[in-house]
Amino acid sequence: MKMNKKAVSPVIAVMLLVAVAVAAVGAYFIWYKSFQASSQKNVEEQTGTIGSKLRITNITNDNVTFYITVKNSTGYNLIPDTDSNYDVDESAHTSEVQVTIKNSTGASVTGATPILVGSTTSGANTAKFTSGASGIDNDEEGQIEVVIEQDNMNPGETYTIIITAAGTTTTEKYTAI
């Protein structure tokens, strides 16, 4: 049996063309995924959330209160303030939580000193856990309500939210709605 050389070469050419196209598409997807991962890592580095053990996962607001959802992976249980001090108890593996919120000019809207969550020194709780009075356990997510000292928030203004617990500080920018 004799093969026609003219019939074989177009088949090989089409097969090579398909192989090159598949390789190009595969290379594009590999590049795209690495670009996505690199971009996400860059954003996390800029906001300080990369590898953070204390992360703000969600923020909402009404006219006078911020509702901040925090993921706690500090190794400590985050508890309400009990003595108006900022404490980390190594033996009990607990830590109080400190919150500061600043407006776009850098002025604090939560008072001159950072708020200790659960503190009653001002006569009323201006920051409290909404997931229960017990706080946020390690490897859990919970919400903190923070009432601002000013009359109202300004919709569209960008606020900086700073939370410190168990020796870890996390910062997030948030534009009020």
Secondary structure, DSSP 4 states (H G I P E B T S, - for coil): ----HHHHHHHHHHHHHHHHHHHHHHHHHHHHHHHHHHHHHHHHHHHT-TT-SEEEEEEEE-SSEEEEEEEE-SSSEEE--SSSS--EETTTTEEEEEEEEE-TTS-BSS-SSPEETT--TTSS-SEEESS-TT-B-TTEEEEEEEE-SSS---TT-EEEEEEEETTEEEEEEEE--
